[in-house]
Amino acid sequence: MPILEVKDLKKSFGKTEILKGISFSIEKGDVLSIIGSSGSGKTTLLRCLNFLEFAENGTIAVNDKVIYNGAEKNKMSEQHIREMRLHFGLVFQSFNLFPQYSVLKNIMLAPTLLKFDTPENIEKKARELIDKVGLSDKVDYYPCQLSGGQQQRVAIARALALNPDILCFDEPTSALDPELTGEVLKVIKQLAKNDTTMIIVTHEMNFAREVSDKIIFMDDGVVLQEGTPEEFFNNASNERVAAFLKNVSEY
Amino acid sequence: MFVEVSLKLFEGMLVTCKLFALTLLFSLPLGLVICFGSMSRFNPVKWIVKIFVWIIRGTPLMLQLIVIYYGPGLIGTWASKLLTTGAAAGGFVEWLATWHVFDRFFAVMIAFVINYACYFSEIYRGGIESISRGQYEAGQVLGMTKAQIFFKVILLQVFKRIVPPMSNEIITLVKDTSLARVVMVYEIIWNAQKFVKSDGLLWPLFYTAIYYLLFCGILTLLFGYIEKKMSYFRS
């Protein structure tokens, strides 16, 4: 039974169709990487999964229960949208930490406001997460005192604090220099080892190859190829995918 | 004489302070209401508010004081000329015609509150719109409500950003209160001018500057303190 099943997702902005019917599924504990050139709809797909955008067509099912149906997108209450969002976590390309709160408060804010647990347990869990992303010595720091890589690790801990079923990453290292990229990827690898279900939009091919259970190649709003990293990198069945991989490797 | 002048000016300063404080008390929240109006997604509301702000910012405050103080009386006078019959209507018109006589300070305060609320609303709007989309989205994906996002995430960042323009506007308000004398509210400059008229002394008028400088000095220190308090984060 897949933890997430997406069927025929379509999304347009005005007359431009960005997603032209995306379907895929992930098993619990798996890592799915989405690759493809800019403008192929990868980010829009993630935003639809986190309900920052609403697909006009298609369904999203978590644990075999359809939580979203594009046909009913105008009938959902605010409350329902918030509940749907809690199935997913999202780590942004630009971190988007709350600048006025310390590392600990950034992580505790949403669980506290949502009364997720007792205050003591929320703080305990937040500290554990900070430990997990290797920032125990930065608990009381403010985001402006941290490097980009450290900020992104806080953002990952913040997303994990709400126990999402599926954690999504939108090009988590694109805003980082190569040195800081490593520390963030290390944290994501660690999560993969601990069976966190993740969807990662990335341009880091080697990383995708190493960490993923499944790779999706998107182009112009459709899934061109889908498969295990071996299938994908060793014999790209699709011409467009082969050309993309060739360009990437040459570069 | 010096003591006498000092005391008289201090008396005027109290009126100035009262006008200053009451204006702030009401215009700060009213500005937020106007701000939300001008950012409304409902176009008629948005345009009515925007036109209102345009009129208030586009005309001198002194003119607004005069209109609000004398306006109702003038309308009353015209109306009483038109409406020579009808006792009930006549009573209301009469009341309107004499309205300004007992409410000078009130009229001035209304004008100040409306005027400053409009300026504040534009500062608030600039502050709110300068916060990146990503801050709202981060709150959304964490399952927070719109109100939680606004009050727990956005507000303090807006506050930090608007401190410098607000301090400018508030310091301007201190000096704008001197306009109140056009409708004979006895604030500090009015009191100083009385010495010019009665004793032929010019220096009390110059002396008022000390009061203004002290007042603005305290405000400058206060805003400096707030800015420093807010410097622990960058957004």
Chai-1 contact restraints between the chains, C-beta under 6 A:
chainA,res_idxA,chainB,res_idxB,connection_type,confidence,min_distance_angstrom,max_distance_angstrom,comment,restraint_id
A,N50,B,V141,contact,1.0,0.0,6.0,A-B,restraint_1
A,L52,B,E137,contact,1.0,0.0,6.0,A-B,restraint_2
A,R82,B,G143,contact,1.0,0.0,6.0,A-B,restraint_3
A,R85,B,V141,contact,1.0,0.0,6.0,A-B,restraint_4
A,R85,B,G143,contact,1.0,0.0,6.0,A-B,restraint_5
A,L86,B,G143,contact,1.0,0.0,6.0,A-B,restraint_6
A,L90,B,V141,contact,1.0,0.0,6.0,A-B,restraint_7
A,S94,B,G134,contact,1.0,0.0,6.0,A-B,restraint_8
A,N96,B,G134,contact,1.0,0.0,6.0,A-B,restraint_9
A,N96,B,A138,contact,1.0,0.0,6.0,A-B,restraint_10
A,F98,B,V153,contact,1.0,0.0,6.0,A-B,restraint_11
A,P99,B,F233,contact,1.0,0.0,6.0,A-B,restraint_12
A,P99,B,S235,contact,1.0,0.0,6.0,A-B,restraint_13
A,Q100,B,L156,contact,1.0,0.0,6.0,A-B,restraint_14
A,Q100,B,F233,contact,1.0,0.0,6.0,A-B,restraint_15
A,A110,B,L142,contact,1.0,0.0,6.0,A-B,restraint_16
A,A110,B,M144,contact,1.0,0.0,6.0,A-B,restraint_17
A,L113,B,M144,contact,1.0,0.0,6.0,A-B,restraint_18
A,L113,B,Q148,contact,1.0,0.0,6.0,A-B,restraint_19
A,L114,B,G143,contact,1.0,0.0,6.0,A-B,restraint_20
A,Y142,B,F233,contact,1.0,0.0,6.0,A-B,restraint_21
A,C144,B,F233,contact,1.0,0.0,6.0,A-B,restraint_22
A,C144,B,R234,contact,1.0,0.0,6.0,A-B,restraint_23
